[in-house]
Amino acid sequence: MTKIWTLQVSGTPYEIGYQHGQAFAPEIIALTEERMQLSRDLFWTGGRSVTHADVVAAGEACLAYHRAFSPSLMEEIQGLADATGLGVNELVIMNGFTDFVDVMANPAVFPMQPGYPAVGDGDGDGGGCTAFVVDASATQDGRAYVGQTWDMHTTATPHVMMLSVQPADGPALMTFTITGCVGMIGMNEHGVAVGINNVLGKDGRPGVHWPFVIRRMLAESTVEGARTVLANAHLSGAHNYVLMGPDAGGALVGYNIEATATQQRTDRVAAISVHTNHCVIPELTAFERPRKAYSLASTCARLEQGNALLAAQQGRITVDTLFELTRYHADDGPSICAHAVPGYDVESSGACIMSPSTRELWAVWGNPCRNEYEQFVVSGQQAVAS
């Protein structure tokens, strides 16, 4: 069994970033350099040929939005930069990679220039995740859950970690993330829990990348506060957000929120919701880029698998049910537990499941079928392994 890396950080935003950077400097440098290159890879840009200078310029165009959205998170990024020797721009691009490639793929942002290499097939990709929200009414133990697999380029898998954060001013939280990233999937001490899966948006624009939105949502004490953060964010790209937390009266409420850079639609979850990597709300499909054939087959198959598996267990769902969901393999073709195939270098790099009522998280490194989940608990003192 390969255990997931765990790091505890605390203090001011700058101190949190500096501690994170000191602990994983070589890994953060390697991942940032790779994602700077991938940001102009035809596989990720929808076949649009862009240069390194374009990537740098697009990143710089996003920085003002991040500084306005969360000065404290940009202080955290500065701490990461000072600890690793990397630039703030490069770190923000690395953090928001799957939103950032929506920006690079939008010809309205970066028109093709004379003399560029030939454009590819026009189909894009952004990895894949299978996310779910399960209301307490659908479970055997009366607890609600939110969780997902996190599917990404295989070279991201070694960087998966759990980051436990105790801010000097704000709620404790724990996030399933990658080295150098401020947060991806997580829950705070109030029971506000957030996850995501990527959608290919064609309306990408300079704006705020999703990890920064996640961390701002995790600074809230209620689910409605977290929803407001997302609703008011000037997003750079497209993601689907799965959200659960207490309302003003303390009752746990779950939502699925499809969001492109310019559009958002919110659905309250009554029992079960599963989402993969394509929009299911008709009004938002017009804002999607086309997917590669295998990617399209994968997102459709995983959505069908997830809905069927949870519907069959409705009323009897436990956390073990959800463990097995993330490990599911079809007899043939794409599955929830994703493995790389020739020409499609994306795998389930890990998974995370959260119980807002008990503040428990379960996380697994790498393919869920090959490893065991580890349990963590978020408390007001510190988020710790149990």
N, C-alpha and C positions, 0 to 999 in steps of 0.2 A: 504493500500500500504506500502510495506517495502522499505524504501529508501536505496540506496547503500552507504556504508561508503565512505567518501572522506577525503584524507589527503594531505596537501601541505607540501612539503619539499624543502629545498634549501641549497646552500652552496657548500662546498667541498664534494668529494665522501664520505669521512668518516662521515662528518656532516649529509649528506643525510641519510646514513644508520643508524646512531645513532638516529636521529629524528624518523625514521620509527620504529626502535626497541623500543624506549621509548613509542611510542603511542600505540603499540599493543603487548607488551611483552608477556602477558599470552596467547594470541591467537597464536603467533608465536611459542612459546614453545610447545603448545599442538599439532599444526599441524606438527611441525618437529618431535616430538616423534612418532606421528602416522605414518608419512611417512617412518621413519626408520623401523618401523614394517612392513608396507606394502611392502617395498622393498624386503622382503623375503617371501611374501605371494604368494602361488602357483597361485592365480588368476591373479597376475600381472607378474610373472616370467616365464610364459609359462610352468608351472608345474615343474620347476626345484627347488629342495630343496637346499637352501643356508642358511648359518648361519649369525648371527649378525657380527661375525668377518669377514666374506666374504664381507658383505655390507660395513663395515668400510674400509677394504683394497681396495675395488673397488673405494670407494669415494676418498681415498688418492691418488690412481693412476690417478685420474682425475684432481687433484688440480694444478699440474704443468702446464697443458694445459690451465687452466683458468687464472693462473697468467701471462702466456705468452700472452694470447689472449687479456686480458683487465686488466692491473694492477689497473686502477681506479675503476672498478667494484668490484675487490677483496678488495679494500679499503672500498667500500660501505658495502660489506659483513662483514668486520672486525668491522665496526661501528655497524651493526646489532648484531654481536656476543657480543660486549662489552656491549651493551644496554640490552641484554636478558640473558647473561650468557651461551649461547649455543656455541658450537664449530664451527669453520669455516667449517670443513668437513661436519658436520651434516646439516648446513644451505645450503651448495652447493648441497647436495643430495636432500634436501627438494625442493629447487628451481627447479632442473632439473629432478624431479621424473620420468616423463614419458619417458625421454631419458635414465635415469639411469637404469630403469628396462630392457631396451634393452641390456645394459651392463651385468646385472645380468643373463639375459636369454641366453647369448651366451656361449655355452660350450667351445668354443675356448679360452675364457677369464678365465672362472672358470670351469675347468673339475670337474665332479662328484668325490667326495672323498669316499673311503670305509667307510661304517658305516652310511652314510647319510640316512635320511628317504626316503621312496619310492617316486619316481617321479610321478607327477600327469599326467593328460591326454595329456600334451604337447601343448595344445592350450592356447594362451595367450590373454591378453586384455590390452587396454591402454586408456579406456574411449572413448569418441566419440565427435566430433564437426562437424558442418556443416558450411563450409566457402564459401565465394563467392566474386567475383570481378565483378563489373558492370561498363563497359565503358560508358562515357557520351553519346555516340551514341545510347545507349539502353534505355536512361531515358527520361522522359517527361520534366524534368526541366533542362536538359543539364548539370547536375552535375554527376560526377563519384562517385562510392561508393565502399568501401571494408568493409567486416564485417563477423560476425560469431556468432553462439552459442558457448558456452564453456561448454562441458559436462564432468563430472568428478565424482569420488566417492562422495556419498551424504554428507559425513562428511566434504567435502571441501567447500560446499555451504556457510556455515556461515562465511567463511573467505574471501569471494569475496569483493573487494573494488576498488576504483579508486584512483590512486596515481599520484598526480601532482608534477612534478619535475622541479625545476629551478636550473640547475647546475651553479656553479660559472664560468665554462669554457665550454660552449656548449649550444646547442639549448634547449629551454623549450620543455617539452613533457608531455603527459598524457597517462597513461596506465591502462587498465583494468587488475587487477592482484589479488593476494591473499596475505594475511598478511605475510610479511617476504620475499616475492618474488620480485626480482628487476624489473620484468616486464613481461607481457605476450602478450597482444594485445594493440597496441598503435599508436600514431601519434605525430609528432613533429611540431614545429612552421613553418617549411618549407613545410609542407604538405606531408612528407614521412610517410606512414601508413603501418603497418605490422600486419598480423594475422597468425594463425597456425591451423592445426589439426594434431592429432597424427596418426602415422603409426607404425605398429609393425615391427621393423627391426630385422633381424637375424644376421646382421653384426655389432651389438653394440660393442663398444671398449672404452677404456679410452680416453676421449676427452672433448670437450666443450659442455655443455648442452644448450638447445635451448633458455631459458630466457636471458642468457648472450649474445647470438647472436642477439636476438631481440633488446636489449638495445644498442648494438653496431651499429646495423642498424639504430636505431633512433637517433644516433649521426651524421648521414650524412645529407647533404643538397639536394641530388639528388637521384632519384631512382636507377641510375646506381651505385652510391657510395654504396647504401645499398645492391645491388646485389653482388658487389665485396666483401663486408664483408662476406656474406653468402658463396660465392664461395670459398673463401680462408680459411674458418673456418675448423679446424680439429674436425668434429662433433662426438659426442659420440653415438647418436641414430638417429632415423628416425622421421621426421615430414614433413608435407607439409606446405609450406609458401605461403600466399597470400600477395602480395605487390603492392603498388601503390604510385606514387609520381612524382614530376616534373623531366623531363629530363634536359639536359644542356641548352636547349632552353626554358624551362619553361612549355612545354606541359606535361599534365598528362599522364602517361603510366602505365598500369597494367600488372602484371605477376602472373602466378601460377608456383611454383617451388616445384617439388617432390624431396625430399632429404632423403636418408638413410645415415648412418654414412660414407659410402664410395662412394656413387653414387649421382649425381644430374642431373635433367633434367628441363629445363626452357621453358615455353610456354608464349608467349606474348598474352594477352587477347584482342581480336578484339571487342567483344561485351559483352558476358556473360561467366563466368566460375564458376562452382560449384564443390566443392571437399568435400569428407567426409573422411573416415578413411581407405581406401585401395588404393593401387597404381593403376592408370589407364594407366600408360605408360608401355607397355609390357616388356621393358628391366629391369624395376625395380621390377616387381612382383617376380623375382627370389630371391630378397633380403628381402622378407617379411616372417614373421612367420605366421603360421596358426592362425585363430581367432576362438573363441568360436562360437557355432552355432547361438546364439541370436545376438551376436556382428556382425557376418557376415551378417545376415539378416538385421540388423539395418543399417549398413553402405551402403548396396546396396539399401535399400528402401529409405533412406534419399537422396542419390544421385539422384535417379530417381525422387523423389518428388521435390527437389530443381530445377533440370533442367526443369521439366514440368511447375512448377509455374512461373519461370522467363521467359521461352520461351513464355508462353501464354500472358505475359505482356510486352514483348519486345517493346521498343519505348514508353511505358507508365509507366515505373517504376519510383516510387518516394520513398522517405525514408519510407513512410507509407506502401508501398508494401513490403519493406524489414522487417519492424516491423511484418507484418502479416506472412511473410515467416518463421520467427523465432518462431511464435506461432502455426505453422501448425500441425494439428492432422489428421492422416488418420482414416478412419472408423474402421480399425482393424489393429493391428500389430504395429511395430516400426514407429516412426514419428520424424520429425525434432525437435519438442519440446519434448524432451525425459523425461520420468518419470521412476523411478526405478521399476523393477519388481522382483518377487521372484527369487533368484539365480543370479540376475544381478543388482548390487547396483550402478548404474550409472544414473545420471540425468543431465538435462540442468541446470547448476548452475548459469547461467546468459548469457548475450549476449551483443555484442558491435558492433555498426555500425559507420563508419567514412566517412566524406566527405572531401577529401584532398583540394578541391578548396576553401572551406569556413573555414577549420580548425575546423569543428564541429564534436563532438562525441555524440552518444546517447548510453546510457548503461542502463541495467536492471539487478536487483538482482534476482536470483532464476529463476524458470520456467518463461519464458516470457509470457505464457498464464495466469499467476497469478499476474503479476505486470505491472506497467507502466514504460516506458522509461523515463529517465532523460537526459537533454541536457547539454553538456559541450562545452567549446571553448578553444582552445589552442592559446595563444598569446605569444609574446616575453617577456612579463612581468611575466606572470604566467598563468597556465592553470586553468580555473575557471568554476564553475557551472553557467549556465545562466538561 
